[in-house]
């Protein structure tokens, strides 16, 4: 018993307070000869950002600026009576070029000019432009390596099907795990960090940490998800030795990755600022006082006009791993209209940083060479990305992205932000990103406050925004189950129309791929898996639209070996197209009159109010078929043969991810699942197949409670014997 207590006391005493991490030290102090009270230690945050800890300067005489040399050593210029002609003045901590004021033991952050990195410079100094003298400075060490995100992965595979792609430490507080897989069967599993040489149970503050959503509960399963996790304020990856998935109850390590010593990663500036010692204040780049308007209960826009430009902060309660948020000027001067809108799409690029991309929306469709919701730089738009000064931060479920653009850019795809006259109509949205990191169809409800809204961007400063609600855990949404259609020799007709993709519980749950928001319905069923026999000719009645000028209603059907399709977007040399015929003529794809399964207006309002469908069949009951040219279906004849692989896909020729699998056999299986619906029959087939894997958010994460109880009793008995 004494030995056990001694070990416990040793472990507890080894826990140390967190030493603030500021980045990689460039230089301590300001050289041998300093004037005007210069103090402070200078660190590299990353290749284009530095921070000075404990910076002091008396502010007299006025005219002091930060001057960085690009050619000479500091010793070669310090006695000169003129400014080094190769040196560059950089912006002060407030982001402008005014003279430095008084600083008293403050922490400040400085950013280098756009396109410049620390190794472009040779020295850092404080120089007076009024009297052309240097108050202090130092050389940047030769061969200096700035902090940057560091790849340390992947996770080891030890138990419960744990697997991952690259694991990257983004900064001293943030870790990114790509393609994380875990079966969710551990009864007491957490993300777990430690300071011991091997993975074992830890004493606070080490041990379990919150998941990617900030939740502290037992983690469920992951099926190839990219996640980003932020450490609590009292921890830093610079002090840790490993990261793992760990079951506390059974003291089992499911998979780990070790953290290198002398980690050279950026500091998390917002956390570093909060961790400074007593008596030291912190100054980062000051944001201007901003207007703010709530767009919904999940989204807010702030702005400030600065000369001929306008600075924005878009803030939203979103899933930073999968979602985007968008804001901009309406396509109409008189109402809310997405078509012809000029917007900025903001999101967090996993493993990297915040992104803000200039978009112009030509039609309400996935981006394609003939238009849609596309970046300005796309082939269809032919414009430029005029967004600059991008910064981002994610905290407690809220993503904040700052960016700037000129009021008038001169780009034909950009609208003018007016600071006089009546208010301008605006648009906004929250939605999922597709696999190209481009926008998919926005969610039906982002907690919208109103549809028609205008903003007068030149108004006096008014902040009308409440605090954004912190993202909370919501009840899991049931996935739709897969359906199967079997085409026998006597039943060979399939009718294909466009319909609602069913958000995360529909196309995404069935395929693992994000759709635009619409998908193929075959015989009235959302993307069933088709089962065809070689040598049999099947008729596909195509109703995906014929007007190539209207991308939102133009979806040619084709068969491909590419899981996502959309040949027109990529025209990839590795893709194989399996041709069919129309009126006896071979064709790569077929078009036909447009038909779409739509939700009724009552159903739309119900989903906006939070209605959740339990099954596809319930979802389908709230839809109706709307056809522009119902009598003009095109018959596309497809005959799989010996050259057709066992697995291909029915997809849209112009857009990605609308269809799903086609299984091809020499002989159809004699026994088909009870979910089967024969080709040409009604859409009422029910799929009894259930998913075996446990995914994030699943309510199926459980263990046999009686077995667990017996095991706990067994452990108590062992402990009692040990103690007594």
C-alpha positions in Angstrom: 0.0 0.0 0.0 2.9 2.4 0.9 4.6 1.7 -2.5 1.3 2.4 -4.3 0.9 5.7 -2.5 4.5 6.7 -3.2 4.1 6.1 -7.0 0.9 8.2 -7.0 2.6 11.1 -5.2 5.5 11.0 -7.6 3.2 11.2 -10.6 1.2 14.1 -9.2 4.4 16.0 -8.2 5.6 15.8 -11.8 2.7 17.8 -13.2 4.0 21.3 -14.0 2.3 24.5 -14.9 2.1 25.4 -18.5 4.9 27.6 -19.7 3.5 30.0 -22.4 4.7 29.1 -25.9 5.3 32.1 -28.2 6.9 30.4 -31.2 10.6 30.2 -32.1 12.9 32.7 -30.5 14.6 35.0 -33.0 16.4 37.3 -30.6 16.2 38.3 -26.9 16.5 42.0 -26.4 17.4 44.8 -28.9 21.1 44.6 -29.1 24.1 46.0 -27.2 23.1 49.6 -27.7 19.5 50.6 -27.2 17.6 53.9 -26.7 14.3 55.0 -25.5 13.7 52.1 -23.2 13.5 49.3 -25.9 12.9 45.9 -24.4 11.3 42.6 -25.5 12.0 39.2 -26.9 11.1 38.6 -30.5 9.6 35.3 -31.7 8.6 33.9 -35.1 5.0 32.8 -35.1 5.2 31.5 -38.7 7.0 32.6 -41.8 5.2 35.9 -42.1 4.2 36.8 -38.6 6.3 37.8 -35.5 5.4 38.6 -32.0 7.4 40.6 -29.4 6.9 39.5 -25.8 7.3 42.2 -23.1 7.8 45.1 -25.6 8.5 48.5 -24.2 9.3 51.8 -25.9 8.8 55.3 -24.5 7.3 56.7 -27.7 9.6 59.8 -27.8 10.5 61.3 -30.1 7.5 60.6 -32.3 8.4 58.8 -35.5 9.5 55.4 -34.4 8.7 52.5 -36.8 9.7 48.9 -37.3 12.3 48.8 -40.1 13.4 45.4 -41.6 16.6 45.1 -43.7 16.7 43.0 -46.8 20.4 43.0 -47.7 22.7 44.3 -45.0 23.6 43.2 -41.5 22.3 45.4 -38.6 25.9 46.3 -37.6 26.5 47.8 -41.1 23.6 50.3 -40.8 23.4 51.2 -37.1 25.8 54.1 -37.2 24.6 55.5 -40.5 23.0 58.9 -40.6 20.5 57.9 -43.3 18.0 55.1 -43.7 19.1 51.8 -45.2 17.7 52.1 -48.7 17.1 48.4 -49.0 15.1 48.3 -45.8 11.3 48.1 -45.5 8.9 49.7 -43.0 6.3 47.3 -41.8 2.8 48.0 -40.3 2.6 48.6 -36.6 0.5 46.4 -34.3 -2.7 48.3 -35.3 -2.1 47.4 -38.9 -1.2 50.9 -40.1 2.0 52.8 -40.8 1.6 55.5 -38.1 4.5 56.1 -35.7 4.7 53.9 -32.7 3.2 55.2 -29.5 4.2 54.3 -25.9 4.4 50.6 -25.0 5.0 49.3 -21.5 5.8 45.6 -21.2 3.2 44.6 -23.8 2.9 41.6 -26.1 2.5 42.7 -29.7 2.0 40.9 -33.1 3.4 42.2 -36.4 2.6 40.9 -39.8 5.0 41.1 -42.8 3.9 42.6 -46.1 1.8 40.3 -48.3 4.0 37.8 -50.2 7.0 38.3 -47.9 8.5 35.8 -45.5 10.9 36.2 -42.6 13.8 34.8 -44.5 13.5 37.6 -47.0 15.0 39.9 -44.3 18.3 40.2 -42.6 17.6 42.3 -39.5 14.8 43.8 -37.4 15.0 47.2 -35.9 13.2 50.2 -34.4 14.1 53.3 -36.4 13.1 56.9 -36.2 12.0 58.4 -39.5 12.1 61.9 -38.0 15.7 61.9 -37.0 16.9 58.9 -39.2 18.5 57.1 -36.3 18.3 53.5 -35.1 17.0 52.9 -31.5 17.9 49.2 -31.4 18.0 46.1 -33.5 19.4 42.7 -34.2 20.2 40.3 -37.1 17.9 37.4 -38.0 20.1 34.3 -37.7 21.3 32.7 -40.9 19.5 29.5 -41.8 16.6 30.5 -39.5 13.6 28.1 -39.9 10.2 29.6 -39.1 7.5 27.6 -37.3 5.1 25.8 -39.6 2.5 22.9 -39.2 4.3 19.6 -38.7 3.1 16.2 -40.1 3.7 13.5 -37.4 1.3 10.8 -38.4 -0.4 8.5 -39.1 -1.9 6.8 -36.0 -0.8 3.3 -35.3 -3.3 0.5 -35.7 -3.7 -1.3 -32.3 -7.4 -2.0 -31.7 -11.0 -1.3 -32.7 -10.1 -0.7 -36.4 -8.3 2.6 -35.6 -6.7 4.0 -38.7 -5.8 7.5 -40.0 -4.1 9.4 -42.7 -1.7 12.2 -41.9 -1.8 13.6 -38.4 -0.6 17.3 -38.4 0.1 19.6 -35.5 -1.2 22.9 -36.9 -0.1 25.0 -33.9 0.8 24.3 -30.3 -3.0 24.0 -29.5 -4.4 22.4 -32.6 -4.1 18.9 -34.2 -5.6 17.7 -37.5 -6.3 14.1 -38.2 -7.2 13.1 -41.8 -9.4 10.1 -42.7 -9.9 9.0 -39.1 -11.5 5.6 -38.7 -12.6 3.9 -35.5 -15.4 1.4 -35.0 -16.9 3.1 -31.9 -17.0 0.0 -29.8 -14.8 1.1 -26.9 -17.0 1.7 -23.8 -14.9 4.5 -22.3 -12.8 5.8 -25.2 -11.5 9.4 -25.5 -8.9 11.4 -27.3 -6.0 11.3 -24.9 -2.6 13.0 -24.5 0.3 12.3 -22.2 3.8 13.2 -21.0 5.1 9.7 -20.2 7.4 7.7 -22.5 4.7 5.2 -23.3 0.9 5.4 -23.7 -0.6 4.8 -20.3 -3.1 6.4 -17.9 -2.3 10.0 -17.0 -2.9 12.4 -14.1 -4.6 15.7 -14.7 -4.1 18.1 -16.5 -3.0 15.4 -18.9 -5.3 12.6 -20.1 -8.6 13.0 -22.0 -9.3 16.0 -24.1 -12.5 17.3 -25.8 -13.3 16.0 -29.3 -13.5 18.1 -32.5 -16.8 19.6 -31.4 -15.6 20.5 -28.0 -17.6 17.6 -26.4 -16.0 15.9 -23.4 -18.0 12.7 -23.5 -17.1 9.2 -24.8 -16.3 9.3 -28.5 -18.4 7.4 -31.0 -17.1 6.0 -34.3 -15.5 7.6 -37.3 -15.8 6.5 -40.9 -13.0 8.3 -42.7 -13.7 11.7 -41.3 -11.2 14.6 -41.3 -11.2 16.3 -37.9 -9.4 19.1 -36.0 -9.0 19.1 -32.3 -8.1 22.0 -30.0 -6.4 21.4 -26.7 -7.7 23.0 -23.4 -6.1 26.3 -22.4 -3.8 24.6 -19.9 -2.1 22.3 -22.4 0.3 22.7 -25.3 1.6 20.1 -27.8 5.1 21.4 -27.1 5.0 19.8 -23.6 3.3 16.5 -24.7 4.9 13.3 -25.9 2.0 11.5 -27.6 -1.7 11.7 -28.8 -3.9 8.6 -28.8 -7.4 7.1 -28.7 -7.5 5.5 -25.3 -10.0 3.5 -23.3 -9.8 4.7 -19.7 -12.0 1.9 -18.2 -9.9 -0.9 -19.6 -6.6 1.1 -19.8 -6.3 0.2 -23.5 -4.5 2.2 -26.2 -6.4 1.8 -29.5 -3.8 3.8 -31.5 -1.3 6.6 -31.0 1.2 8.9 -32.6 4.3 10.2 -30.8 5.1 13.9 -30.9 8.7 14.9 -31.8 10.9 16.8 -29.3 11.7 20.4 -30.0 8.5 20.9 -31.9 8.7 23.9 -34.2 5.1 24.8 -34.9 3.2 28.2 -34.7 1.8 29.3 -31.4 -2.0 29.7 -31.1 -1.9 33.4 -30.8 -5.3 33.9 -29.1 -4.4 31.3 -26.4 -0.8 32.6 -26.0 -2.2 36.0 -25.4 -4.4 34.7 -22.6 -1.5 32.8 -21.0 0.9 35.7 -20.4 2.3 36.4 -17.0 0.7 38.8 -14.5 1.2 42.5 -15.2 1.9 42.0 -18.9 -0.8 43.1 -21.3 -1.3 41.8 -24.8 -1.8 43.8 -28.1 -2.5 42.0 -31.4 -3.6 43.6 -34.7 -6.5 45.7 -33.6 -9.7 45.2 -35.5 -11.5 48.4 -36.4 -14.8 49.2 -34.6 -17.4 47.4 -36.8 -21.0 47.5 -37.7 -22.7 44.2 -37.1 -26.0 42.6 -38.3 -27.4 39.2 -37.5 -28.3 37.2 -40.6 -29.7 34.3 -38.7 -29.4 32.8 -35.2 -26.3 31.0 -36.6 -24.7 33.7 -38.8 -23.5 37.3 -38.4 -21.8 39.9 -40.6 -19.6 42.7 -39.4 -18.0 45.4 -41.5 -16.1 48.7 -41.5 -15.4 51.0 -44.5 -11.7 51.9 -44.8 -11.0 54.5 -47.5 -11.7 52.7 -50.8 -12.0 49.3 -49.3 -14.3 47.4 -46.9 -13.3 45.0 -44.2 -15.6 42.2 -43.1 -15.9 39.6 -40.4 -18.2 36.7 -41.1 -19.0 34.6 -38.0 -21.1 31.4 -38.0 -21.9 28.5 -35.7 -21.0 25.7 -38.1 -19.1 22.4 -38.4 -15.7 23.7 -39.4 -14.7 20.3 -40.9 -17.6 20.1 -43.4 -19.4 23.4 -43.8 -19.0 26.7 -45.4 -20.7 30.1 -44.7 -21.4 32.7 -47.4 -22.3 36.4 -47.6 -22.6 38.9 -50.4 -24.7 41.1 -52.6 -27.9 39.9 -54.0 -28.3 39.1 -57.7 -31.3 41.5 -57.7 -31.4 45.2 -56.7 -34.9 44.7 -55.3 -35.0 41.4 -53.5 -33.1 38.3 -52.1 -31.8 36.4 -55.1 -29.0 33.9 -55.3 -28.8 33.9 -59.1 -26.2 36.5 -60.3 -25.2 37.1 -56.6 -21.6 38.2 -55.8 -20.6 36.4 -52.6 -17.6 35.4 -50.5 -17.5 31.8 -49.3 -15.6 31.2 -46.1 -14.6 27.9 -44.6 -11.8 26.2 -42.6 -9.4 24.1 -44.7 -8.6 21.1 -42.6 -5.0 21.0 -41.6 -4.4 24.5 -43.0 -6.2 27.7 -42.2 -9.2 30.0 -43.0 -10.2 30.4 -46.6 -12.3 33.2 -48.1 -13.1 32.8 -51.8 -14.7 35.2 -54.3 -17.8 33.6 -55.9 -20.3 34.6 -58.6 -23.5 32.5 -59.0 -24.7 32.2 -62.6 -27.3 29.6 -61.7 -28.6 27.6 -58.8 -26.5 24.6 -59.6 -23.2 22.9 -58.8 -20.2 24.6 -60.4 -19.5 23.2 -63.9 -17.9 24.6 -67.1 -21.3 25.9 -68.1 -21.8 27.8 -64.9 -23.4 27.4 -61.5 -22.2 28.5 -58.0 -18.6 29.0 -59.0 -15.5 30.8 -57.8 -14.7 34.0 -59.8 -11.5 32.3 -61.0 -13.4 29.3 -62.5 -13.5 28.7 -66.3 -17.2 29.7 -66.4 -16.6 33.0 -64.7 -13.2 34.0 -65.9 -12.7 36.6 -63.1 -10.2 37.1 -60.3 -10.2 36.4 -56.6 -10.3 40.0 -55.2 -10.4 39.0 -51.5 -7.4 39.9 -49.4 -6.2 40.1 -45.7 -7.8 36.8 -44.8 -7.6 35.7 -41.1 -9.6 33.1 -39.3 -10.3 31.7 -35.8 -12.4 28.8 -34.5 -13.5 28.7 -30.9 -16.4 26.9 -29.1 -18.1 26.0 -32.3 -18.0 29.5 -33.9 -15.9 30.1 -37.0 -14.8 33.8 -37.6 -13.2 34.8 -40.9 -11.9 38.3 -41.6 -11.3 39.5 -45.1 -11.2 42.7 -47.2 -11.9 43.8 -50.7 -12.1 47.1 -52.6 -15.5 48.8 -52.8 -15.1 48.7 -56.6 -12.7 46.0 -58.0 -13.1 46.5 -61.8 -13.9 42.8 -62.1 -17.0 42.1 -64.2 -18.0 39.4 -61.7 -17.9 41.7 -58.7 -20.6 44.2 -57.6 -19.9 47.5 -56.1 -20.4 48.1 -52.3 -22.0 51.5 -52.0 -21.5 53.7 -49.0 -24.2 56.2 -49.9 -27.8 55.9 -51.1 -30.4 53.3 -50.1 -29.4 49.9 -48.6 -28.3 47.1 -50.8 -30.0 43.7 -50.9 -27.8 40.9 -49.5 -27.7 37.1 -49.6 -26.2 34.6 -47.2 -26.1 30.8 -46.6 -24.6 28.0 -44.6 -24.1 24.6 -46.3 -21.7 21.7 -46.9 -18.5 21.7 -48.9 -18.2 19.1 -51.7 -15.0 17.1 -52.3 -13.5 19.9 -54.4 -13.9 22.3 -51.4 -16.6 24.1 -53.3 -20.1 24.9 -52.3 -22.9 22.3 -52.3 -26.5 23.3 -52.0 -27.0 25.2 -48.8 -28.9 23.7 -45.8 -32.7 24.3 -46.0 -32.5 26.2 -42.7 -29.7 28.3 -41.3 -32.0 29.8 -38.7 -33.0 32.6 -41.1 -34.4 35.7 -39.5 -35.9 37.0 -42.7 -35.6 36.5 -46.4 -35.4 40.1 -47.8 -32.8 42.2 -46.0 -30.9 45.3 -47.0 -27.7 46.9 -45.5 -26.5 50.5 -45.9 -22.8 49.8 -45.7 -21.9 53.5 -45.2 -24.0 54.0 -42.1 -22.8 55.2 -38.7 -21.4 52.4 -36.5 -24.2 50.3 -35.0 -23.7 46.8 -33.5 -27.1 44.9 -33.6 -25.6 41.5 -33.0 -26.2 39.3 -29.9 -23.6 36.8 -28.8 -23.6 33.8 -31.2 -24.8 30.7 -29.4 -22.1 28.1 -28.8 -22.6 25.0 -30.9 -24.3 22.2 -28.8 -24.6 18.5 -29.4 -27.8 17.6 -31.2 -29.7 14.4 -31.3 -28.4 12.0 -34.0 -30.3 12.1 -37.3 -31.2 8.6 -38.7 -29.6 7.6 -42.0 -31.7 6.6 -44.8 -31.2 2.9 -45.6 -30.0 1.7 -49.1 -32.4 0.3 -51.7 -31.7 -2.1 -54.5 -33.3 -2.5 -57.9 -32.8 -5.7 -59.8 -33.3 -5.8 -63.6 -34.4 -9.2 -64.8 -34.8 -10.2 -68.4 -38.5 -9.6 -68.2 -38.3 -6.3 -66.2 -35.9 -4.0 -68.0 -37.2 -0.4 -67.6 -35.8 2.2 -65.3 -37.2 5.8 -65.0 -34.7 8.4 -63.9 -35.7 11.9 -62.6 -34.0 14.5 -60.4 -35.0 14.8 -56.7 -33.9 16.0 -53.3 -30.7 14.5 -52.0 -31.9 14.2 -48.4 -29.1 16.2 -46.8 -26.8 14.3 -44.5 -29.2 11.4 -43.9 -29.7 10.8 -47.6 -27.0 11.0 -50.3 -24.1 11.6 -47.9 -25.1 8.8 -45.6 -25.6 6.3 -48.5 -22.4 7.1 -50.3 -20.1 8.9 -47.9 -19.8 11.7 -50.6 -21.2 15.2 -50.3 -23.7 16.0 -53.1 -24.9 19.3 -54.4 -28.3 18.8 -52.9 -30.0 17.0 -55.7 -29.6 13.4 -56.9 -31.0 10.8 -59.3 -34.2 9.1 -58.4 -34.7 5.7 -60.1 -38.3 4.5 -60.3 -39.0 7.1 -57.6 -36.2 5.9 -55.2 -33.2 8.0 -54.1 -30.0 6.5 -55.7 -30.8 2.8 -55.4 -28.1 0.4 -56.3 -28.8 -1.2 -59.6 -28.2 -4.8 -60.4 -27.9 -5.6 -64.2 -27.2 -8.7 -66.2 -24.7 -8.8 -69.1 -26.2 -9.2 -72.5 -29.6 -7.8 -71.5 -30.7 -4.5 -73.0 -32.1 -2.1 -70.4 -34.2 1.0 -71.1 -33.4 4.1 -69.0 -36.1 6.7 -69.4 -34.1 9.9 -68.8 -35.8 13.0 -67.3 -32.9 15.2 -66.3 -33.4 18.2 -68.6 -32.4 19.3 -72.1 -31.4 23.0 -71.8 -27.6 23.2 -71.6 -27.9 26.9 -70.9 -29.6 26.2 -67.6 -27.1 24.3 -65.5 -29.6 23.9 -62.7 -31.9 21.8 -65.0 -29.4 20.1 -67.2 -28.3 16.6 -66.0 -27.4 14.2 -68.8 -27.3 10.5 -67.7 -24.2 8.5 -68.4 -22.4 5.4 -67.2 -18.8 5.6 -65.9 -16.2 4.0 -63.8 -15.7 7.2 -61.9 -17.5 7.1 -58.5 -18.4 10.8 -58.7 -19.0 11.3 -62.4 -19.3 14.8 -63.8 -17.0 14.1 -66.8 -17.5 17.6 -68.3 -15.9 19.1 -65.1 -12.7 17.1 -65.3 -12.6 15.3 -68.6 -10.1 13.1 -66.8 -8.0 10.8 -69.0 -8.5 7.9 -66.5 -12.3 7.9 -66.7 -14.0 5.3 -68.9 -17.5 6.0 -70.3 -19.8 3.1 -71.2 -21.9 4.1 -74.1 -25.6 3.5 -74.8 -27.8 4.2 -77.7 -30.7 6.7 -78.5 -32.8 5.7 -81.5 -30.1 3.2 -82.5 -27.2 5.8 -82.5 -24.3 5.3 -80.0 -24.1 8.1 -77.4 -22.0 8.8 -74.3 -25.0 10.3 -72.5 -28.7 11.0 -72.9 -30.9 14.0 -72.1 -34.6 14.2 -71.7 -37.4 16.5 -70.5 -36.9 17.8 -66.9 -38.8 16.2 -64.0 -38.0 16.8 -60.3 -39.2 15.3 -57.1 -39.9 18.3 -54.8 -40.9 18.8 -51.2 -44.3 20.3 -50.8 -44.4 23.9 -49.4 -45.8 22.5 -46.1 -42.8 20.1 -45.9 -40.3 22.9 -46.7 -41.7 24.9 -43.8 -41.6 21.9 -41.5 -37.9 21.2 -42.3 -37.2 24.9 -41.6 -38.8 24.4 -38.2 -36.6 21.4 -37.5 -38.6 18.4 -38.7 -36.5 15.2 -39.1 -37.5 12.4 -41.3 -37.0 8.9 -39.9 -37.0 7.0 -43.2 -36.8 7.7 -46.9 -40.3 6.4 -47.2 -41.5 9.1 -44.8 -39.5 11.7 -46.7 -40.9 10.5 -50.1 -44.5 10.9 -48.8 -43.9 14.7 -48.5 -42.8 15.0 -52.2 -44.5 15.4 -55.5 -43.2 15.1 -59.1 -43.0 18.3 -61.1 -42.3 17.9 -64.8 -41.6 20.5 -67.4 -41.8 18.0 -70.3 -43.1 14.8 -68.8 -44.0 13.4 -72.2 -40.4 13.9 -73.5 -38.4 11.3 -71.6 -35.6 10.0 -73.7 -35.1 6.3 -73.9 -31.4 5.5 -73.4 -30.7 1.9 -74.2 -27.8 0.4 -72.2 -26.5 -3.2 -72.7 -23.7 -4.3 -70.4 -21.4 -6.8 -72.0 -18.2 -8.7 -71.3 -16.2 -5.5 -71.4 -18.3 -3.9 -68.7 -16.7 -4.2 -65.2 -18.6 -5.7 -62.3 -19.0 -2.2 -60.8 -19.8 1.0 -62.6 -21.8 4.1 -61.8 -24.8 5.9 -63.2 -24.0 9.6 -62.9 -24.6 13.1 -64.3 -22.3 14.1 -67.3 -22.1 17.8 -66.2 -22.2 17.6 -62.4 -20.6 15.4 -59.8 -22.2 13.1 -57.3 -25.8 12.7 -58.4 -26.0 8.9 -58.9 -24.6 5.7 -57.4 -23.7 2.1 -58.1 -24.5 -0.3 -60.9 -23.5 -4.0 -60.2 -23.1 -6.1 -63.3 -23.3 -9.9 -63.4 -23.1 -12.7 -65.8 -26.1 -14.1 -63.9 -28.2 -12.2 -61.5 -28.1 -13.5 -57.9 -30.8 -16.0 -57.3 -31.5 -14.5 -53.9 -31.9 -10.8 -53.5 -32.3 -8.8 -50.3 -35.7 -8.0 -49.0 -35.0 -4.4 -49.9 -35.2 -5.4 -53.6 -37.6 -3.6 -56.0 -37.8 -5.0 -59.5 -37.1 -2.7 -62.4 -40.3 -1.0 -63.5 -42.2 -1.7 -60.3 -43.3 0.9 -57.7 -40.9 2.7 -55.4 -42.2 1.1 -52.2 -39.5 -1.4 -51.7 -38.2 -1.3 -48.1 -34.5 -2.1 -47.4 -34.0 -4.2 -44.3 -30.2 -4.0 -44.6 -28.7 -2.2 -41.6 -25.3 -0.6 -41.3 -23.0 -2.5 -39.0 -20.4 0.3 -38.4 -21.0 2.9 -35.7 -20.5 6.4 -36.9 -20.1 9.8 -35.2 -23.4 10.8 -33.6 -24.8 7.2 -33.6 -27.0 6.3 -30.7 -25.9 2.7 -31.2 -22.7 3.1 -29.2 -23.2 0.8 -26.2 -21.9 -2.3 -24.6 -23.6 -5.1 -22.6 -24.3 -3.4 -19.4 -24.6 -6.6 -17.3 -21.2 -7.8 -18.5 -19.7 -4.4 -17.7 -21.2 -4.4 -14.2 -19.8 -7.9 -13.5 -16.4 -6.7 -14.7 -16.5 -3.7 -12.4 -17.4 -5.9 -9.5 -14.4 -8.2 -10.4 -12.0 -5.2 -10.4 -13.3 -4.0 -7.0 -12.7 -7.5 -5.6 -9.1 -7.4 -6.9 -8.5 -4.0 -5.5 -9.9 -5.1 -2.1 -7.5 -8.1 -2.0 -4.6 -5.8 -2.9 -5.4 -3.3 -0.2 -6.1 -5.7 2.6 
